[in-house]
Amino acid sequence: MWSDFESETERIANLRVKGALSVGAEMIVTACPWCLINLIDGVKEVNVEAKLAIKDLAELCVEAL
């Protein structure tokens, strides 16, 4: 899949991160490897790594055990 991220003003991951922060979320959980990578990048780009955790569903399940 090709995308010209330089020309995009708002990447979807950045919008999701900002949306999660706007409702007071502390974590975003996904089961999609592609989404996980994009959301991690979004948190870094928005510069909120200390405020919002991004986790894979399997990782969350392991922590719960």
MIBA-233123 format. One record per residue (C-alpha): x, y, z; residue in three letters. Coordinates in steps of 0.001 Angstrom, whole numbers. Example, Ala and Ser with C-alpha at 12.3 -4.5 7.8 and 13.67 -1.06 7.14 Angstrom:
BEGIN
ATOM,px,py,pz,residu
ATOM,12300,-4500,7800,ALA
ATOM,13670,-1060,7140,SER
END
This chain:
BEGIN
ATOM,px,py,pz,residu
ATOM,0,0,0,MET
ATOM,1379,3392,-972,TRP
ATOM,640,6709,673,SER
ATOM,2217,10122,421,ASP
ATOM,2211,11037,4100,PHE
ATOM,4061,14293,3447,GLU
ATOM,1075,15695,1561,SER
ATOM,-1501,14655,4169,GLU
ATOM,-2487,17341,6644,THR
ATOM,-4001,14942,9186,GLU
ATOM,-3238,11250,9194,ARG
ATOM,-6034,8995,10416,ILE
ATOM,-3923,7751,13321,ALA
ATOM,-3338,11335,14483,ASN
ATOM,-7082,12004,14341,LEU
ATOM,-7786,8833,16362,ARG
ATOM,-5194,9807,18979,VAL
ATOM,-6627,13324,19305,LYS
ATOM,-10149,11903,19490,GLY
ATOM,-9162,9479,22251,ALA
ATOM,-7545,12269,24232,LEU
ATOM,-10598,14488,23816,SER
ATOM,-12793,11932,25629,VAL
ATOM,-10227,11275,28375,GLY
ATOM,-8960,7877,27204,ALA
ATOM,-5738,6613,28726,GLU
ATOM,-5247,3730,26292,MET
ATOM,-6158,2624,22774,ILE
ATOM,-6342,-1146,22234,VAL
ATOM,-6288,-2788,18815,THR
ATOM,-6038,-6311,17435,ALA
ATOM,-4733,-5098,14060,CYS
ATOM,-929,-5051,13583,PRO
ATOM,-1177,-2337,10912,TRP
ATOM,-3305,-128,13173,CYS
ATOM,-954,-736,16099,LEU
ATOM,2030,579,14135,ILE
ATOM,84,3578,12850,ASN
ATOM,-1318,4467,16274,LEU
ATOM,2123,4236,17887,ILE
ATOM,3399,6613,15205,ASP
ATOM,378,8876,15785,GLY
ATOM,1065,9111,19517,VAL
ATOM,4676,10051,18764,LYS
ATOM,3699,12606,16127,GLU
ATOM,1106,14263,18375,VAL
ATOM,3711,14103,21176,ASN
ATOM,1475,12511,23822,VAL
ATOM,3430,9343,24599,GLU
ATOM,3199,10011,28345,ALA
ATOM,-585,10526,28224,LYS
ATOM,-1853,7763,25928,LEU
ATOM,-793,4116,25757,ALA
ATOM,-1245,2030,22607,ILE
ATOM,-1519,-1724,23158,LYS
ATOM,-2253,-4841,21178,ASP
ATOM,-5242,-6835,22457,LEU
ATOM,-3048,-9910,23015,ALA
ATOM,-642,-7820,25095,GLU
ATOM,-3524,-6604,27259,LEU
ATOM,-4758,-10185,27736,CYS
ATOM,-1303,-11339,28861,VAL
ATOM,-1152,-8494,31387,GLU
ATOM,-4545,-9527,32760,ALA
ATOM,-3395,-13097,33417,LEU
END
